[in-house]
Amino acid sequence: MIRQFTVQYAKTDEKDSTHWPTVGRAFEDKKRITVKLDSLPISSEWDGRLFLYEIKEH
């Protein structure tokens, strides 16, 4: 079974509100996760952590 994830990262703006831009997708197959980024999310606020959120099948 292949599990799918959205890939997001935390970005804080000047008003200290946090946004979670989606920057790609990830797939887990046989206990290996492959991350495919649409673009590299480089910004001055980025602390280098990507967050994976599982896509629930309905």
ROLO-962643 format. One record per atom (N, C-alpha, C): residue number from 1; chain; atom name; x, y, z. Coordinates in Angstrom, 1 decimal, decimal comma, padded with zeros to 4 digits. Atoms other than C-alpha are relative to their C-alpha. Example, Ala and Ser with C-alpha at 12.3 -4.5 7.8 and 13.67 -1.06 7.14 Angstrom:
ROLO-962643
NUVEX_1_A_N_000,9_-001,2_000,0
NUVEX_1_A_CA_012,3_-004,5_007,8
NUVEX_1_A_C_000,9_001,2_000,0
NUVEX_2_A_N_-000,9_-001,1_000,0
NUVEX_2_A_CA_013,7_-001,1_007,1
NUVEX_2_A_C_-000,8_001,1_000,8
end
This chain:
ROLO-962643
NUVEX_1_A_N_000,8_-001,2_000,0
NUVEX_1_A_CA_000,0_000,0_000,0
NUVEX_1_A_C_000,9_001,3_000,0
NUVEX_2_A_N_-000,8_-001,3_000,1
NUVEX_2_A_CA_001,3_003,5_-000,9
NUVEX_2_A_C_-000,8_001,0_000,7
NUVEX_3_A_N_000,6_-001,1_-000,7
NUVEX_3_A_CA_000,5_006,3_001,5
NUVEX_3_A_C_000,5_001,3_-000,6
NUVEX_4_A_N_-000,3_-001,3_000,6
NUVEX_4_A_CA_000,4_009,9_000,2
NUVEX_4_A_C_000,0_001,0_001,1
NUVEX_5_A_N_000,0_-001,1_-001,0
NUVEX_5_A_CA_001,3_013,0_002,1
NUVEX_5_A_C_000,1_001,3_-000,8
NUVEX_6_A_N_-000,4_-001,3_000,5
NUVEX_6_A_CA_001,3_016,7_001,4
NUVEX_6_A_C_001,2_000,5_000,8
NUVEX_7_A_N_-001,2_-000,5_-000,7
NUVEX_7_A_CA_004,5_018,5_002,2
NUVEX_7_A_C_-000,2_001,5_000,2
NUVEX_8_A_N_000,2_-001,4_-000,3
NUVEX_8_A_CA_004,3_021,8_004,0
NUVEX_8_A_C_001,1_000,5_000,9
NUVEX_9_A_N_-001,0_-000,6_-000,9
NUVEX_9_A_CA_006,6_024,2_005,9
NUVEX_9_A_C_-000,7_001,2_000,7
NUVEX_10_A_N_000,5_-001,1_-000,7
NUVEX_10_A_CA_005,9_026,8_008,5
NUVEX_10_A_C_000,7_001,3_-000,4
NUVEX_11_A_N_-000,5_-001,3_000,3
NUVEX_11_A_CA_006,3_030,4_007,5
NUVEX_11_A_C_-000,7_001,1_000,8
NUVEX_12_A_N_000,6_-001,0_-000,8
NUVEX_12_A_CA_005,8_033,3_009,9
NUVEX_12_A_C_000,2_001,4_-000,6
NUVEX_13_A_N_-000,1_-001,3_000,6
NUVEX_13_A_CA_005,0_036,7_008,6
NUVEX_13_A_C_000,2_001,1_001,1
NUVEX_14_A_N_-000,4_-001,1_-000,9
NUVEX_14_A_CA_005,6_040,2_010,1
NUVEX_14_A_C_-001,0_000,1_001,2
NUVEX_15_A_N_001,0_-000,1_-001,0
NUVEX_15_A_CA_002,3_040,0_012,1
NUVEX_15_A_C_000,0_-001,3_000,9
NUVEX_16_A_N_-000,2_001,2_-000,9
NUVEX_16_A_CA_003,5_036,7_013,8
NUVEX_16_A_C_-001,2_-001,0_-000,3
NUVEX_17_A_N_000,9_001,1_000,3
NUVEX_17_A_CA_000,8_034,6_012,1
NUVEX_17_A_C_000,7_-001,0_-000,9
NUVEX_18_A_N_-000,7_001,1_000,7
NUVEX_18_A_CA_001,9_031,3_010,7
NUVEX_18_A_C_-000,8_-000,5_-001,1
NUVEX_19_A_N_000,7_000,5_001,2
NUVEX_19_A_CA_001,0_030,1_007,3
NUVEX_19_A_C_000,7_-001,4_-000,3
NUVEX_20_A_N_-000,5_001,4_000,3
NUVEX_20_A_CA_001,5_026,5_006,0
NUVEX_20_A_C_-000,1_-000,2_-001,5
NUVEX_21_A_N_000,1_000,2_001,4
NUVEX_21_A_CA_002,3_026,7_002,3
NUVEX_21_A_C_000,3_-001,5_-000,4
NUVEX_22_A_N_-000,2_001,3_000,5
NUVEX_22_A_CA_002,1_023,4_000,5
NUVEX_22_A_C_001,1_000,1_-001,1
NUVEX_23_A_N_-001,1_-000,1_000,9
NUVEX_23_A_CA_005,4_022,9_-001,4
NUVEX_23_A_C_000,3_-001,3_-000,8
NUVEX_24_A_N_-000,2_001,2_000,8
NUVEX_24_A_CA_005,1_019,4_-002,8
NUVEX_24_A_C_-000,8_-001,2_000,6
NUVEX_25_A_N_000,7_001,2_-000,4
NUVEX_25_A_CA_004,0_015,8_-002,3
NUVEX_25_A_C_001,0_-001,0_000,5
NUVEX_26_A_N_-000,9_001,0_-000,4
NUVEX_26_A_CA_005,5_012,8_-000,6
NUVEX_26_A_C_-000,8_-001,3_-000,1
NUVEX_27_A_N_000,5_001,3_000,1
NUVEX_27_A_CA_004,9_009,1_-001,1
NUVEX_27_A_C_000,7_-001,0_000,8
NUVEX_28_A_N_-000,7_001,0_-000,7
NUVEX_28_A_CA_005,6_006,2_001,2
NUVEX_28_A_C_-000,3_-001,4_-000,6
NUVEX_29_A_N_000,2_001,3_000,6
NUVEX_29_A_CA_006,1_002,8_-000,3
NUVEX_29_A_C_001,1_-001,0_000,6
NUVEX_30_A_N_-000,9_001,0_-000,6
NUVEX_30_A_CA_007,7_-000,2_001,5
NUVEX_30_A_C_000,9_000,7_001,0
NUVEX_31_A_N_-000,8_-000,7_-001,1
NUVEX_31_A_CA_008,8_002,0_004,5
NUVEX_31_A_C_001,0_001,0_-000,5
NUVEX_32_A_N_-000,9_-001,0_000,5
NUVEX_32_A_CA_010,6_004,4_002,2
NUVEX_32_A_C_-000,9_001,2_-000,4
NUVEX_33_A_N_000,7_-001,2_000,3
NUVEX_33_A_CA_009,4_008,0_001,9
NUVEX_33_A_C_000,7_000,8_-001,1
NUVEX_34_A_N_-000,5_-000,8_001,0
NUVEX_34_A_CA_010,0_009,9_-001,3
NUVEX_34_A_C_-000,7_001,4_000,0
NUVEX_35_A_N_000,6_-001,3_000,0
NUVEX_35_A_CA_009,5_013,7_-001,2
NUVEX_35_A_C_000,3_000,6_-001,3
NUVEX_36_A_N_-000,2_-000,7_001,3
NUVEX_36_A_CA_008,9_015,6_-004,4
NUVEX_36_A_C_-000,5_001,4_000,2
NUVEX_37_A_N_000,3_-001,4_-000,3
NUVEX_37_A_CA_009,1_019,3_-003,9
NUVEX_37_A_C_-000,3_000,7_-001,4
NUVEX_38_A_N_000,3_-000,8_001,1
NUVEX_38_A_CA_007,5_021,7_-006,4
NUVEX_38_A_C_001,2_001,0_-000,3
NUVEX_39_A_N_-001,2_-000,9_000,0
NUVEX_39_A_CA_010,3_024,2_-005,6
NUVEX_39_A_C_000,6_000,0_001,4
NUVEX_40_A_N_-000,6_000,0_-001,3
NUVEX_40_A_CA_012,7_024,7_-002,8
NUVEX_40_A_C_-000,5_001,1_000,8
NUVEX_41_A_N_000,6_-001,1_-000,8
NUVEX_41_A_CA_011,0_026,7_000,0
NUVEX_41_A_C_001,0_000,8_000,8
NUVEX_42_A_N_-001,0_-000,8_-000,7
NUVEX_42_A_CA_013,8_029,0_000,8
NUVEX_42_A_C_-000,5_001,4_000,3
NUVEX_43_A_N_000,3_-001,3_-000,4
NUVEX_43_A_CA_013,0_032,1_002,8
NUVEX_43_A_C_000,8_000,3_001,3
NUVEX_44_A_N_-000,7_-000,4_-001,2
NUVEX_44_A_CA_014,5_034,1_005,6
NUVEX_44_A_C_-000,6_-000,6_001,3
NUVEX_45_A_N_000,6_000,5_-001,1
NUVEX_45_A_CA_012,0_032,7_008,0
NUVEX_45_A_C_000,0_-001,6_000,1
NUVEX_46_A_N_000,0_001,5_000,1
NUVEX_46_A_CA_012,4_029,0_007,0
NUVEX_46_A_C_001,1_-000,6_000,9
NUVEX_47_A_N_-000,9_000,6_-000,9
NUVEX_47_A_CA_014,0_026,9_009,7
NUVEX_47_A_C_000,5_-001,3_-000,4
NUVEX_48_A_N_-000,5_001,2_000,5
NUVEX_48_A_CA_014,7_023,9_007,5
NUVEX_48_A_C_-000,8_-001,2_000,2
NUVEX_49_A_N_000,8_001,2_-000,2
NUVEX_49_A_CA_011,9_021,6_008,6
NUVEX_49_A_C_-001,2_000,0_-000,9
NUVEX_50_A_N_001,2_000,3_000,8
NUVEX_50_A_CA_009,4_020,1_006,3
NUVEX_50_A_C_-001,0_-000,8_000,8
NUVEX_51_A_N_001,0_000,7_-000,7
NUVEX_51_A_CA_006,1_018,8_007,6
NUVEX_51_A_C_-000,8_-000,9_-001,0
NUVEX_52_A_N_000,8_000,9_000,8
NUVEX_52_A_CA_004,3_015,8_006,1
NUVEX_52_A_C_-001,4_-000,2_000,6
NUVEX_53_A_N_001,3_000,3_-000,5
NUVEX_53_A_CA_000,6_015,5_006,4
NUVEX_53_A_C_-000,7_-001,0_-000,9
NUVEX_54_A_N_000,5_001,1_000,7
NUVEX_54_A_CA_-001,1_012,3_005,4
NUVEX_54_A_C_-001,3_000,4_-000,7
NUVEX_55_A_N_001,2_-000,2_000,7
NUVEX_55_A_CA_-003,8_012,5_002,8
NUVEX_55_A_C_-000,9_-001,2_000,3
NUVEX_56_A_N_000,9_001,1_-000,4
NUVEX_56_A_CA_-006,8_010,5_004,1
NUVEX_56_A_C_-000,9_-000,3_-001,2
NUVEX_57_A_N_000,8_000,5_001,1
NUVEX_57_A_CA_-008,6_008,4_001,5
NUVEX_57_A_C_-001,5_000,0_000,5
NUVEX_58_A_N_001,4_-000,1_-000,4
NUVEX_58_A_CA_-012,4_009,0_001,7
NUVEX_58_A_C_-000,7_-001,1_-000,8
end
